[in-house]
């Protein structure tokens, strides 16, 4: 018994010593990176991370960045990137330690990291222990992760505020919850900078070859301005920055004499961001009537399925297709006064070829299909099928 106790005690001592060594090594790596930026918020984090990195590269700063969204990426100072390896494909906030170690070896001026934590306590740990950023972005406050950060939007704003740097800078494009963010910033002696999307001109946006939002560009410009990068150089740097793999896309597919333009809006994921994305596409003329909506349902996102059903009238859609399970969770929430047609195309048991054909059968000559909800499950299967067999025009 005494022997087991001694082994247990020795093990604890070794683990404690290893922890102290790792912590000191991590602190040393952090000190090797002069400026660190954490990008938090509900929507647009990966895009903003890339825009910030591009804007700072435009000012000839040496920048390393890491995204966490649709596909986690480690982005080198020359903008080359590689996937972030995860054992068993499981994300863990502790991976930030390894990212900081890799970044420090590249001797950057700036490290821009997307916050990968959802739980408020982990968001705080990500900032106070793992990254210790002097600048933190809170992109916006939306109706998502309400179980962890809600239940109300002010609660979400306060939860996100736990990542604010004490005595540092916080940048946001949020307007509706700005008073709550300001109150939280004051508690932390943090300077809150409001990024103005109206300051972004049509000429600024014309240089992007992919979809992005003025709010995101305004945030990146605010960060760049704080780090003394001239506006013109920052804009050019953002134009040159590679987009995120999950960026909003519209692809035309030919099926015989019929054309189906598919707008992948899955990444938006919450109702307000989804509507904002669709309105942007309509304003740009990239989608036009007739418009079909497709909702992918997940059994573990029943509330979100219903939220997507509720916004169908705001999408200017004539027809609605529901895939995944349970379809009823979305269909039941579609407003009764919506004049369009709703089609339940079945759950995971139905072949994707049949699902696509059912949609194409509703097209007379040309139509636009807006894919919304959560991409996982049938959504991924559908997009992959279109990529492999749909033959983009």
C-alpha positions in Angstrom: 0.0 0.0 0.0 2.9 2.4 0.9 4.5 1.6 -2.5 1.3 2.6 -4.4 1.1 5.8 -2.4 4.7 6.6 -3.3 4.1 5.9 -7.0 1.0 8.1 -6.9 2.9 10.9 -5.2 5.8 10.6 -7.6 3.4 10.7 -10.6 1.8 13.9 -9.3 5.2 15.5 -8.8 6.2 14.6 -12.3 3.0 15.9 -13.8 3.3 19.1 -11.8 6.8 19.7 -12.9 5.9 19.0 -16.5 3.0 21.5 -16.2 5.3 24.2 -14.8 7.8 23.6 -17.6 5.1 23.7 -20.3 3.6 26.9 -18.8 7.0 28.6 -18.7 7.7 27.6 -22.3 4.3 28.9 -23.4 4.9 32.2 -21.6 8.3 32.5 -23.4 6.6 31.8 -26.8 4.0 34.5 -26.1 6.7 37.0 -25.3 8.4 36.2 -28.6 5.3 37.5 -30.5 5.0 41.3 -30.0 1.3 41.7 -31.0 -1.5 39.1 -30.6 -5.0 39.4 -31.8 -8.0 37.1 -30.9 -11.1 37.1 -33.1 -14.2 36.2 -31.3 -18.0 36.7 -31.9 -20.8 34.6 -33.4 -20.5 35.1 -37.1 -17.6 35.9 -39.5 -14.7 34.9 -37.2 -12.7 32.9 -39.8 -13.3 35.6 -42.5 -12.2 38.4 -40.2 -9.2 36.5 -39.1 -8.1 36.2 -42.7 -9.0 39.8 -43.4 -7.0 41.1 -40.4 -4.0 39.0 -41.5 -4.2 40.3 -45.0 -4.6 43.9 -43.9 -1.5 43.7 -41.7 0.5 41.9 -44.4 -0.4 44.8 -46.6 1.4 47.0 -44.2 4.5 44.8 -44.5 4.1 43.2 -41.1 5.1 39.6 -40.7 1.8 37.8 -39.7 0.9 34.3 -38.7 -2.8 33.4 -38.5 -4.9 30.5 -37.4 -8.6 29.9 -38.2 -11.0 27.4 -36.6 -14.2 27.5 -38.7 -15.3 25.3 -41.6 -11.7 24.0 -42.0 -9.1 24.9 -39.4 -6.0 26.4 -41.1 -2.5 27.5 -40.0 -1.6 30.5 -42.2 2.1 31.3 -42.8 3.6 34.8 -43.2 3.6 34.4 -47.0 -0.2 33.5 -46.8 0.5 29.9 -47.6 -1.7 27.7 -45.4 -2.1 24.1 -44.2 -4.8 22.2 -42.3 -4.5 22.0 -38.5 -3.9 18.4 -37.5 -6.3 17.2 -34.8 -6.0 13.7 -33.3 -9.2 11.8 -33.9 -10.5 15.0 -35.6 -11.5 16.4 -32.2 -11.1 20.2 -31.5 -9.7 21.2 -28.2 -8.9 24.7 -27.0 -5.5 23.4 -25.6 -4.4 23.2 -29.3 -3.8 26.9 -29.1 -0.6 26.2 -27.1 0.9 24.3 -30.0 -0.2 27.0 -32.4 1.6 29.7 -30.4 4.7 27.5 -30.3 4.7 27.1 -34.1 4.0 30.8 -34.6 6.8 31.8 -32.3 9.3 29.8 -34.4 8.4 31.9 -37.4 9.2 35.2 -35.5 6.1 37.1 -36.5 5.2 40.7 -35.7 1.6 39.7 -35.2 -0.3 36.5 -34.4 -4.1 36.6 -35.4 -6.0 33.7 -33.8 -9.7 32.8 -34.1 -11.3 32.0 -30.8 -12.3 28.3 -30.8 -14.1 28.2 -27.5 -17.9 28.4 -27.1 -18.3 28.0 -23.3 -17.8 31.5 -21.7 -15.3 30.1 -19.2 -13.2 28.6 -22.0 -13.4 31.9 -23.9 -11.9 33.6 -20.9 -9.2 31.0 -20.5 -8.4 31.3 -24.3 -7.7 35.0 -23.8 -6.3 35.2 -20.3 -4.1 32.1 -20.3 -3.6 30.7 -23.8 -3.2 33.8 -26.1 -3.2 36.9 -23.8 -4.0 39.2 -26.7 -3.8 42.9 -26.5 -6.5 43.3 -29.2 -9.7 41.2 -29.2 -12.4 41.4 -31.9 -16.0 40.6 -31.0 -17.5 40.5 -34.5 -21.2 40.6 -33.6 -23.8 39.1 -31.3 -26.3 36.7 -32.9 -28.8 34.0 -31.9 -26.5 31.0 -31.7 -25.1 28.8 -28.9 -27.9 30.1 -26.7 -27.6 27.0 -24.4 -24.0 27.9 -23.6 -24.1 31.7 -23.8 -27.8 32.7 -23.6 -30.6 32.5 -23.2 -31.0 36.2 -24.3 -28.9 38.3 -26.7 -27.6 40.5 -23.9 -26.5 37.3 -22.1 -24.6 36.3 -25.3 -23.0 39.7 -25.4 -21.8 39.4 -21.8 -20.5 35.9 -22.4 -18.5 37.0 -25.4 -17.2 39.9 -23.3 -15.3 37.5 -21.1 -12.7 37.4 -23.9 -12.1 41.1 -23.7 -8.5 42.0 -22.7 -8.2 43.7 -19.4 -6.6 47.1 -20.1 -6.5 46.3 -23.9 -8.5 47.0 -27.0 -11.7 45.5 -28.2 -13.0 46.0 -31.8 -16.6 45.3 -32.8 -19.1 46.0 -35.6 -22.0 45.1 -33.3 -24.5 48.0 -33.0 -27.7 46.7 -31.3 -25.8 45.3 -28.3 -23.1 48.0 -28.3 -24.2 49.5 -24.9 -23.9 46.1 -23.2 -20.4 45.6 -24.8 -19.4 49.1 -23.6 -20.6 48.3 -20.1 -18.5 45.1 -20.1 -15.5 46.9 -21.6 -15.6 49.6 -18.9 -15.6 46.9 -16.2 -12.3 45.7 -17.6 -10.7 49.0 -18.4 -10.8 48.0 -22.0 -11.1 50.5 -24.9 -14.0 49.6 -27.1 -13.6 50.6 -30.7 -16.7 50.5 -33.0 -16.0 49.6 -36.6 -18.3 51.6 -39.0 -19.4 49.6 -42.1 -20.6 52.8 -43.7 -17.0 53.9 -44.0 -16.4 51.1 -46.5 -16.9 52.3 -50.0 -18.1 50.5 -53.1 -14.6 50.8 -54.5 -13.2 49.0 -51.4 -15.6 46.1 -51.9 -15.1 45.9 -55.7 -11.6 44.5 -55.2 -12.7 41.3 -53.5 -13.1 38.2 -55.7 -15.2 36.5 -53.1 -18.2 37.4 -50.9 -17.4 39.4 -47.7 -19.3 42.0 -45.7 -18.6 45.6 -45.0 -18.8 45.0 -41.3 -15.9 42.4 -41.5 -13.8 44.7 -43.7 -14.5 47.6 -41.3 -13.3 45.5 -38.4 -10.0 44.5 -40.1 -9.4 48.2 -41.1 -9.9 49.3 -37.5 -7.4 46.7 -36.3 -4.9 47.7 -39.0 -5.4 51.4 -38.2 -4.6 50.7 -34.5 -1.4 49.0 -35.6 -0.5 52.0 -37.9 -1.1 50.3 -41.2 -2.2 52.9 -43.8 -5.8 52.4 -45.1 -4.8 51.9 -48.8 -2.2 49.3 -48.0 -4.6 47.5 -45.6 -7.3 47.3 -48.3 -4.9 46.0 -50.9 -3.7 43.4 -48.4 -7.3 42.2 -47.8 -7.9 41.9 -51.5 -5.0 39.6 -51.8 -5.9 37.5 -48.8 -7.1 33.9 -49.7 -10.8 33.4 -48.6 -11.9 30.8 -46.1 -13.0 27.4 -47.5 -16.5 28.1 -46.0 -16.9 31.4 -47.8 -20.3 32.1 -49.3 -20.5 30.8 -52.9 -23.0 30.8 -55.8 -22.3 28.0 -58.4 -24.4 27.4 -61.5 -25.1 23.7 -62.4 -26.5 22.4 -65.7 -29.0 19.6 -65.8 -29.9 19.1 -69.4 -31.5 22.3 -70.6 -32.1 23.5 -67.0 -29.8 25.7 -64.9 -29.8 25.6 -61.1 -27.7 28.3 -59.4 -26.9 27.0 -55.9 -26.0 29.5 -53.1 -24.2 27.8 -50.3 -25.3 29.8 -47.3 -24.9 27.0 -44.8 -22.0 28.8 -43.0 -24.3 31.6 -41.9 -26.1 29.1 -39.6 -28.2 31.6 -37.6 -31.4 33.3 -38.9 -30.2 36.9 -39.0 -26.9 36.2 -40.6 -28.7 34.0 -43.1 -31.1 36.7 -44.1 -28.3 39.2 -44.4 -26.3 36.9 -46.7 -29.3 36.3 -48.9 -30.1 40.1 -49.2 -26.5 40.7 -50.1 -26.7 38.1 -52.9 -30.0 39.6 -54.2 -28.6 43.1 -54.1 -25.6 42.0 -56.1 -27.8 40.2 -58.6 -26.1 36.9 -58.0 -29.4 35.3 -57.2 -32.6 36.3 -58.9 -36.2 34.9 -59.1 -37.4 32.3 -59.1 -35.8 31.5 -55.8 -36.0 28.2 -54.0 -35.0 27.6 -50.4 -33.5 24.4 -49.0 -33.3 23.7 -45.2 -31.1 20.9 -43.9 -32.4 19.7 -40.6 -30.4 18.0 -37.8 -32.0 16.1 -34.9 -29.7 17.9 -32.4 -30.6 21.3 -33.7 -34.4 21.2 -33.6 -34.6 24.8 -32.4 -32.3 26.0 -35.2 -34.4 24.1 -37.7 -37.5 26.0 -36.6 -35.7 29.3 -36.8 -34.8 28.6 -40.4 -38.4 27.8 -41.2 -39.5 31.1 -39.7 -37.4 33.2 -42.0 -38.5 31.5 -45.3 -40.7 34.5 -46.3 -37.7 36.8 -45.9 -35.8 34.9 -48.4 -38.1 35.9 -51.3 -38.5 32.2 -52.1 -41.3 30.5 -54.1 -40.6 27.0 -53.0 -39.1 25.3 -49.9 -37.4 22.0 -49.8 -36.5 20.3 -46.5 -33.9 17.6 -46.1 -32.5 15.9 -43.1 -34.4 15.0 -39.9 -36.8 15.9 -38.4 -38.2 17.9 -41.3 -41.3 18.7 -39.3 -39.3 20.9 -37.0 -38.7 23.3 -39.9 -41.9 22.9 -41.8 -44.1 23.6 -38.7 -42.5 27.0 -38.2 -43.0 28.3 -41.7 -45.5 31.2 -41.4 -49.0 30.1 -42.4 -49.4 33.2 -44.7 -46.3 32.3 -46.8 -47.7 31.7 -50.3 -45.1 29.3 -51.5 -44.9 25.5 -51.8 -43.2 23.3 -49.3 -41.7 19.9 -50.1 -40.4 17.3 -47.6 -37.7 15.5 -49.5 -37.0 12.9 -46.8 -34.2 12.2 -44.3 -30.8 10.5 -44.4 -32.4 7.3 -45.8 -33.2 8.9 -49.2 -30.6 8.8 -52.0 -29.1 12.2 -52.8 -29.6 11.6 -56.5 -33.4 11.4 -55.8 -33.2 14.6 -53.7 -31.5 16.6 -56.5 -33.8 15.3 -59.1 -36.8 16.3 -57.1 -35.5 19.8 -56.9 -34.6 19.9 -60.6 -38.1 18.7 -61.5 -39.4 22.0 -60.1 -37.2 24.1 -62.3 -38.8 25.3 -65.6 -35.7 26.9 -67.2 -33.5 28.4 -64.5 -33.8 28.9 -60.8 -31.7 29.8 -57.7 -31.5 27.4 -54.7 -30.5 28.9 -51.4 -29.1 26.2 -49.1 -29.5 27.2 -45.4 -29.4 25.7 -41.9 -26.5 23.5 -40.7 -24.3 21.9 -43.3 -23.5 18.7 -41.5 -25.3 15.5 -42.5 -27.4 15.7 -45.7 -26.2 19.2 -46.5 -22.6 18.0 -46.9 -23.8 15.0 -49.0 -25.8 17.3 -51.2 -23.0 19.7 -51.9 -20.5 16.9 -52.5 -22.9 15.3 -55.0 -23.3 18.6 -56.9 -19.5 19.1 -57.0 -18.9 15.6 -58.3 -21.8 15.1 -60.7 -23.6 18.4 -61.2 -21.0 19.7 -63.6 -20.7 23.5 -62.9 -21.3 25.6 -66.0 
